[in-house]
Structure formats: structure tokens, C-alpha cells
Amino acid sequence: MAGRNRIPREAFDNRRGFPAEGHIARGPMPRPTPHPALLEEELEIQHLEIRRLLGENRRLVEDRIALQRESAAAKEEVYRMNLAIGDMQAEHEIRSRELIERGLKLEGDLRATEPLKNEAKQLHVEVQKLNIMKQDLTGQVQTLTKDLAKLQADSQQIPHFRGEIDGLHQELLRARSAIEYEKKAKVELMDQRQAMETNLVTMAREVEKLRAELSNSDGRAWAADENWKLCSIYLYFYLAVFMLWDDICGQLLLRKHLRIELPNLMARGPV
């Protein structure tokens, strides 16, 4: 910037009308002095050059001040950046330490989870076993459900069974009453039989007695009367035998009926 728009120094050193610096050369006579107008023109040129140089110096000073300000701002910015970099480095170190600590903690947790992994495997095996047991229990539940439905269907027939049981109970009561009646009838029949046997023995004796008397008697009237008595005795005897036979047949029929019905009642089950 300082050398911009400047005239070389040689142009002023070799200007016309002025001798060159240094020793004066001996030789021919120097040139005549230039015209004053030329000198004024050269002075004007020098003044312009001085003004230009002063402007450039002024600009250089301003540029220097601006550069100093920018340099100070840059230094301050660098200082702040250094502080920020230091803070960032410290924060980075802190975060690095935290990450390292987390990594170490995770490694410890992973090592601690090894038993949990083994336990998880065991639990997985147990879950599979439980699933198999669940399937078995599901099958059993389905079977029990079917059995329960069957039992419910059977339970609906309980009133019918109760009616049958009540009927069997009534039949059993009637059978017991019949057995008791048979026992009493048997006792009465035995008593009647003994009484009839006694009567028959008595009647047989009387018949034998009448036969003996008829064989020894001679009168007809008496014989006719005795024959009528004998016929009456025979009729009474046959009537008694018939009644006894009727009772015996009735008892035998009742006993036969009880022998048929009692096994059926016992086969149906207890009341």
C-alpha cells in the first residue's frame, strides 16, 4: 500500500536543472538552468506526491489502528476460545470419565447378569414343562367337563330314581307286611291244623264207634237214624278237609309270590 501510485526516486534524482549528487564531474560546462515554469511544475508535482503520501500515511495509520483493534479482538477471541476449549476439554474429560465409569458399571452389570441368564434358561425350561402340564390339565379339564355334563344329565334323573326308590320302599313295606301276615297265618294255620287233627281224630274214633255199634245193632229205625248221623259225620269230615286244603293252597300261593318278588326287590338295591 505504501508504494502504490509513487514516482520512482530516480525521476527526482535525475531531474533537469539540478546537478547530480556526489562529486562534480569535470568536463564540459553544465547545462543552463531550467525555466522557472518547469521548476514550479516540478514543485507542484512534489506537493501532490507529498499530499498523496500523507493521505497514504493517514490511511496506513487508520489501517494500523483497525488492525490493532482487530488483533486485540482476535487475541481476546483466541483467549475466550482457549478458555472455551479448556472448558470443553475439561467437560470432555468429565464425560469421558463418566462414559468409562458407565462402561465399567455395565461390564459389572453384565457379569452380574450371568447368573440371571442361567436362571432365565432354567425358567424357560420350567415354562416349557408348565406348558406341557397345562396341556395335560386342559385335557383333564375337558374330560372332567364331559363327566360333569354327564353327571348333570344323570342328576336330572334323580327325581325319577327317587320315585322308583319310594315305590320300592312301598313294595318292601308291603312285602314285610305280607311276611308278617304269613308268619301270623302260619301260626294260625298250625293252630287250626292241630285243632282239625284233634277233631279228625275225635271224629274217626266216633265213626269207628258208630261202625261197631251198627254192626252189633238189629233194628232198622235205629239203623236209619244212625246212618243219617254217620253221613252227617262224613260230610262234616270232608268239609273240614276241603277247608283245610283251601287254606293250605292259599298259603302256598302267597309264599310262592313272595319267593318270586323278594329276590327282585333285593336285586334293585337297598332303600
Buried (B, 14 or more C-beta within 10 A) or exposed (E): EEEEEEEEEEEEEEBEBEEEEEEEEEEEEEEEEBEEEEBEEBEEBEEEBEEBBEEBEEEBEEEEEEEEEEEEEEEEEEEEEEEEEEEEEEEEEEEEEEEEEEEEEEEEEEEEEEEEEEEEEEEEEEEEEEEEEEEEEEEEEEEEEEEEEEEEEEEEEEEEEEEEBEEBEEBBEEBEEBBEEBEEBEEEBEEBBEEBEEBBEEBEEBBEEBEEEBEEEEEEEEBEEBEEBBEEBEEEBEEBEEEBEEBEEEBEEBBEEBEEBBEEBEEBEEE
